[in-house]
C-alpha cells in the first residue's frame, strides 16, 4: 500500500491514504496540554503546610519548678513554659514573669517589636527578641491564632470558583459540532452514491482538518513561553487561571511592611542642638546602642558603624526594657531612649528637640532622645524605610488603570505617612490578619476585582482571598504558596511587570484560539465538500500548530519596565 504525496485541492477516493501520523500527533498534543494543566495544580495544599510549619516544635515547660522539654502538641492550657531570647513562643498565652520585646511581624505586620511584661498577651510563632519570659498557655492546638490563620487560608482557597480554560470552553462546543459534521458528511456522500470509500475519505478529512491540536496548544505554549520569560524577569506565574484574573483586576491592595517598605528599621534623621554635631551623636549614642540587641538600637548602631568604622567600648551598660539604654562611653554618661527614661534622670528635652520629636511621632516614626553629661542633646528618628522603587511602582500600577490601596497592621499615622510618600490615597491601617481578609471581601462585595501584594504570614489568607495574589519572593513561604504570582526580587515594580506580562500572555492565548478556530471554520466546508484530501488536511493542521507556537514565542521579547 502506498500513500501519494498530493497537496492539491481536488476530490479523490482516498483508497490509498494512511492516517497513522494523526493518531500520534493527537495523542502527543493533547497529553502535553493535560500535563501543563496538572502541573499548575500540583501544590494546592502547600500554603496551609507552610503556615503550620511556622510554629515551635518543642517547648520548655515548668513542672514543679523544673524545666522539661516536651513537644508542642503535648502542651495543655494552663501550663507555664519558658521562652528564651531568640526562641519562638510555643502557643498563645499570658506573660507571667519577665519583660522582653516580641517580634510579631510574621503575624501582625508590625515592624517594631512590641514590649511585653507580666499580664500581657503573646501569640504563638512570634519571636522573643529580648529577655527571658515565663508564659502561661491560654490557647493550644486548633484554637491558636496561627491555626486560625491556617483555616482562613483554607477557606479562602476553597471559596475560589474554578476558572474554566478558554480552550475548554471553545472545544466543548466545537468538538461535538465537528463530530456531527463528519457524520453528516459521511451520510451525505454515501447517500449521493459516490461510494463508501469516498464518503469515508471526506468524513475523515473533516475530522483531521478540525483536529483540535492548535486549540490544545494555544494555552500551554503561551503559558510555557510567558512563564519562562517571567522567570527571567523574576516573576513566577503559577498557572493559566492566573491570567484571566489579571485582565479583570481594577484594584490592587499593597501590604506596607516588606512590600512598600523594607521591613527593616533604619535611622532616618538626627536632629541636634546647636553646640553638637551629628558625628558626635553617632559616636556616643551608636556605641551604647550597639550593646543592645533591640532592632531599633541596632538601626542606630548600624549607621554609626558604617560612618565611623569602629565604635568605642561601653562601660556600665544597662538596658531598661521598653524604655531605652544607658552606659558610659569615653567618660560620658550616655542615656538614649524614651522621654520617660530621661525623666528618671531629671532630664528634659529643649523646645527645638521636643518639636522635632513631636513631628517625627506625628509621621508615625520612632523618636529616640539622646542625652549625655546631664543634658539632652539630640533626637534620633528611626523608621521602617520606604523602598526606593515604591513610588515609581505605584505610578506604574496607576498607568495600568489599577487603584492602589495601602493595607497594614501598623498604626494609622505611620501608614498615612508612607502612603503620602509613594502616592497612595486610600489607606486601611491597624488591621489584624482576619481583618485583612474582611477588607478584601468588602472590596469584592463593592464589585471590584482585587489584586493583593504581600510578603508575610499575616498576608497569606488575604492573598488567597484576593482574585489575584502577588507575593514578594523575599517574604515567607506561606505568603508565596498562597499567592498566584511570586515576585522573586522583592521589588514592587515587578508587580506591574507581572500584571502586564500576564495580560500579554492572556492576549496571546486568545489570539492563538481565534486563529486556530478561524482556520478550522474556513477549511471545514472544503473538507466536507470533498476537496481536501487527508494529506492536505494533515499539512494544514500542522501549519496551524506551528502558527500557534510561533505566536506564543513572541512573548520572549517582553521587556520589564516598558509601557507597551
N, C-alpha and C positions, 0 to 999 in steps of 0.2 A: 504494500500500500504506500502510495506517495502523497505528498501534500504540496501542490504547486504554490510558488510564491507570487501571488497575484493581488495587487492593491488597487485594481480598477473597480469603479462603481458600476456594477452590472449584475444582472441576475444570473444565478448558477444553481446547479442541483445540489452542490455540497457533498456529493458522494465520496469525494477523496479527502475531505478535511478532517484534521485531528484537533483536539481541544485540550491536550494534556497541560499546556502552559497555563491555561486558565485555572485549572484546579489548584496548581501550586501557587500561583500569584494571589488568588483569592484567599487561600489559607494563610499565607505569609502576611499579607497586608492587614487582614482582619485581626490576626493574633497580635500583630505589632500594636494596633490601636488598643486592644484589650490590655496589653502589658503596661502601656503608659497610664491607662486609667487605674489599674490595680496599684501601681507604684505610688500614685498620688494619695491613695487612701491607706497606705500601709501602716502608718504610725498614729492612728486615730486616738489611742489612749495614752500617748506619751506625755501630754500636758498634765494629766492627773498624776502620773507616776513621778514626774519631776517635782510637783508640789509636795507630795508626801515624803519624798526623799530629803526635803529641806530640814525636817525636824531632827532633834538629837536622837542618837541611837541608844545611849545608856545614860544613867543619871546616878549621882552620889546621894543616896537617901540617908537621913539621920534616923537611926533606930536606937533608942536608949542612949542618945548622945554619941553614938559611934557611927561613922560613915560606912555605908555598904553600897557597892556598885551593882546596880541591877538594870535590866532592860526597861526602856520607857514604857513598854506595854504592860509591865507589872506595877506601874505607879498607880496609887489609889488617891482619890480625893481626900484631902486632909493630911497627906504625907508631907513632911518637911524635907527639902532637898537643897543641896549646896550648888551654887553657880560661881565658879572662879573666873577671874579676868580672862577674856578670850573665848570662854565657853558659850554654847547656846543654852538658852533657857529651855528646859525639857518640856514644860507644859504651861498652860495658863495658871497664874497664881497670884498671891499677895506676898509682898516682901515682909518678912518677919524681923530680919536682922540685917544690918549693913546698909551702906549707901554706895551708889555707883551711877555710871552713865550707861544707858541701854541704847544700843543701836537698833532702832526699829524700822530702818529704811526699807527692808525687804517687805514688811507688812503695811506700813503706812505711807511710804514715800517721803517721809520727813528726813531731810539730810542731816539735821543736827541731832546728836544723841540726846535722849531725854534723861534728866536727872531723876533718880528714884531713891526712895528711902522707906523705912518701915510704914506699912499701911498702903503703899502704892501698888497698883496692879501692873503685872508684866505678862506678856504674851509668849507662848511657846514659839521657838525658832528665831526669836530675837537674840542679839549677841550682847553679852556683858562686856562693855569696853573699859570698865574701871575696877572697882574693888570687889571684895568677896561678898556674896549675898546668900542669905538663907531664905528660901521661898516656900510658902505653904500652898500646895496644889489645890486649886478650886475647880478646874475642869480638866478632864483627861479624855484621851481617845477621840471619839467622833464628835465630842462637844467642844473641842478647842477651836480657836479662831482659824488656825491653819486648816483643820479638817473642814470647817465651814466654807473656807475659800475654795478648797478642792471640790466641794459639792457645787459651788457657784460655777466653776469652770465646766463641770459635767453637765449641769442644767443648761448652760448657755450653748454648749456644743450640740446637745440633743435637740435644742429648740430651733436649730437652723434647718430650714426647709432644703431638701436635696435639690441641687441645681441640675436640670437636665442638660445634657450635651447638645450643642447646636446640631451636630451631625446626627445624633439620635432622633431629634425632632424632625429633621428633614427625612431621614431614612425610614422613620415609622410610617410616613405617608408614601414616600417614593417607591420603596421596595415592593410593597404589596401591589401598587399600581403597575409596576413593570412586570411582575409575575402574571397579573391578569392580562396585560397587553400581550405577553408572549403566548399565553394560552389562546387568546383571541386570534393572534396572528396565525398560529398553527391551525386553528379551526377554519379560518377564512381561506387559507391556501389549500387546505385539504378539501374544503367544500367547492373550491374553484376548479378542482380536478387536475391540479398540477402534479399530484403525486405526493406520497408520504415523505420522500427524501427532501424535496424542495420545501415542503411545508415545515419540516423539522429544521432545515437549514435556516430559514427565515426566523423561526422562533428562537433558535439558539443565538443567532446574530443579535436579536433584541436583548437577550439576557446578557450577552458579552458586552455590547456597547453600553448597557446600563449597569454593568458591574460596579458596585459602589467602592471600588478601590480608592479613587480620588476622594470620595466622601470620607472614607475611613482614614485617609492620610491627612486630611485637612486640619484636624485638631492636633494630633500628636506631632506632626512635623513642625508646625508653627510653635507649639509648646516647647519642643525639644530645642529649636534654634533660639527661641526667646529666653528660655531658662538658661541656656548656655551663655548667651550674651549677658544676661543678668548676672550670672555668677562671676563673669569677668569684671563687672562693674560693682560687685559687692551686694547684689540683690538676689535673694533666694525666693523663687516662686514655687509654692507647694503643689499646685495642681490647676487644671483647666477651669474649675469652678471659680477660682480667684479672679479670673479675667473679666467675667461678666460683672462682678461686683465693682470693679474699678470704673467701668463705664457709667454706672449709675450713681456713684458716690457724689454727694454735694456738700458734705460737712466733714471736716477732719478734726478729731479731738486729740490734743497733744498733752501727754503727761509732762510735768515740769522737770522733776528731778531725774537726771540721767538722760533726758531726751532733749529738752530745750537748754537745760543747764548741764554742767559736767558731773554733778552729783558729788563733787569734792569741795570742801571748804577751802577758800582762798583769801589771802589778805588783799583787801580791795583798796584800802586807803589808810594813811597815817596822818592824823591832824595833831600838831604840836603847839605848845605855847611859843612865844616869840624868841625866848632865850635858849631853845632846844632845837637841835637839828634831827632829821629823820634817822640818820645813821646811828646817832647816839641811842635813840629809842630802840632801834632794832638790835643794837649790841647788847643792851641791858635786858630788855624785855624778851628778846629772842632767846637769850641764854637761859632765863628762868623758865620760859615756856617749853624749852627743849627737854626739860627734865620731866615734863608731864606727858602722859600717853593720850590725853584728850584730843580728839580731832581738831577742835578749834585752836588749842595750844600748838598742835603740830603744824597747822596752817601758817601761824606766825613764825614758828621756828624754821620752817622750810624756806620762807622768803629771806629770813635773816641769814641763814646758812648760805643761800645762793649768792647773796650780795656781799657778805663779809668773809666768806670762806669758813674758817673755824670759829666756834663760839667759846666764850670764856667759861671756865668751870663755875659751878654754883655751890654755895655753902648754905647750910641750914635750910635746905629746901623743904617746903611744906605745901601739900595740895589740899585745898579746902573744897570738899566735894560740893559741886553746884555753885560755888562762889568764885573760885579762881586759884591763883598760886602766889607764893611769896618765897623769897630767898635772898641771899647776899651774893652780889656779883661785883668783883673788883672793889670790895669795900662799900658798895652802895646797897642799902636795904631796899629791895625792889618788891612792889606789890602790883599785881595785874589781875583784873577780873571785874566782877560786877560792882555796882555802886555800894551794895551792902557790905562788901569786903572792905572797901575804902572807909565806910562809916565805922567799922570795927577799929580802925586805926585813927579815927577822928580826922579823916581827910575828906576834902570836898573838891569837886571839880570847879574851876573858874568858869565864868559866864560863857566864854567862847567855846570851851570844851564841852560844857553842858549842852550848848546849842548844837554842836556837831554830833554829840551822842543822840540827841532827840531826832535830828534829821536822819541819821543812819537807821534808827529803830523805826521811824515812820516809813522808811523804804523797805522794811522787812529784813534788815541786816542786823548782825550781832555786833555790838559795840563793846570793846574791852578798854576799861580805864587803866592807865599806867601811871604809877607814882614811884618816886624814889627820893631818898633823903628828906622825907617828911613833906613832900609837895607833889600834887597832881601835875603831870607834865605833858600827857598825850592821851589821845583816844585812837585805838586801832580798830578799823572797821573790817569785819570778816563776813564773807557772804559766799553762797553757792554760786560759783562763776557761771555766767551765761556763755555757751559755746559761741565761738567767733562766727560760725556759719549759720546760726539760728535765724537771724533777721533776714538774711538772703533766702534761706529755705522757706520761711513764711511767705515772702514775696513770690517765690516760685509757685507755691501752693495756691496762692490767690490767683495767679495767672492761669491756673488750671480750673478756675471757677469753683474753688473749694473755700468754704467758710471755716476759718480756724477757730478752735475753742481750746483754751488752756484749762486743764483739769488736774488738780493736785490735792494731796493731803496736807500740804503746807499751809501756813497761815495766810489770811486774806491780804495783808499788806505786802508780804513778800511776793505773793502770786501776782498782784496788780503791778508791782514794780517790774517784774520780769516780763509780763505781758506788754507793758508800755514800751519796754526796751526793744522788743522784737516785732512790734506792730500787730499785736492781737488785741481785739476789742472785747471779746466775750471771755469771762473768767468764772470758773466754778472751783472754789477753794475749800479747804478744811473738810475733805470728804474721806470716809473710810472705804475700804475695798468694796464692800457691799453697796455703798452709795455710788461708787463709780459705775457699777453695773446699772443702777437705777437711773443715773444721768443718761447713759447710752440708750436705755429703753425709753426714757422720756423724749429724747430727740427723735428716736424712731417712731414713737407714737404721734409726734408732730408731723410725720410724713417725710422726714429727712432720711437719706441713705448715708449711714455714718461709717467713716473710717476712724480707727483708733491707733495712735502710735504710743508705745510704752516700752519699758525695759525691766520693770521689777515684778516680783511675785504679786505685789498688790495690783498690778495691771493685768494679770493673766485672765481673770474672769471677764474683765471689760473687753479685752482683746478677743476673747471667744464670743462674747455677746455681739460685738460690732459686726456690721455687714462685711467689713474688710479690716483685718487686724494686721498691723505692721509692728514688728518687734525689733528693737535695737540689738544687734548681734553682740554688743558689749554688755547686755543685760543678763538676766537669769535664764536658765534652761526652761523654767515653767512658762515664762513670757514667750520665749521663742517657739515652744511647742504649741502654745495656744493660738499663735498667730497664723495668718495666711501668707504673709511676706516677711522675710527677715532681712534687715539691713545690716550687713556684716560690719561695715566700717564705723557704725555709730554716729554717722554724720546725717543730720536731719535733711540736708539737701538730697540725700539718696532717696528719701520718701517721695519727693516729687519725681525723681527719675524712675522710681519703681512704678508709680501710677502711670506715667507716660509710656513706659515700656509695656506694661500690662495692657494698656488701651491700644497700643500699636499692635501687639500680638493678637488681641481680640479682633481688630480690624482686618488683620491678615487672615485669620481663620474665616471670618465672614467672606472675604474676597475669594479664598480657596473654595468655600462651599458654593458660592454663587457661580463661579466658572465651572466647577465640576458638574453642578446641576444644569447649568445652561448648555454645556456641551452634550449632556445626555438628552436634554429636551430637543436640541437641534438634530441630533443623529438618530433618535428613535424612529421618526417617520421613515427615514431612508431604510433602516433595518427592517421595519415592519413591511415596507413595500418590496423587500427582497433585493434591494440594490447594494447592500453591503455584504460582501462575503465575510465569513468569520475571521479570516486573516486580517482584512482591513479593519474590522471591528476591534480585534485584539490590539492592532497597532494604535488605533485611536485611543483605546483605553489606556495603553501605556503612556502615550503622549500626555494625556490628561493628568496622569500621576506625576510625570516629570514636571509639568507646569506647576502643580501644587507644591512640589518640593522646591522648585526654583523660586517661586513667590515667597515661600517661607524663609529661604536663605537671605532674602533682603533684610531681614531683621538683624543680621550680623553687622550691618552698617549703622545701627542705632548708636548715638553718641550721648553721653551724660552731659547734663547742663544746657543742652540746646532746647529751643522752644518749639521745634517742629514736631 
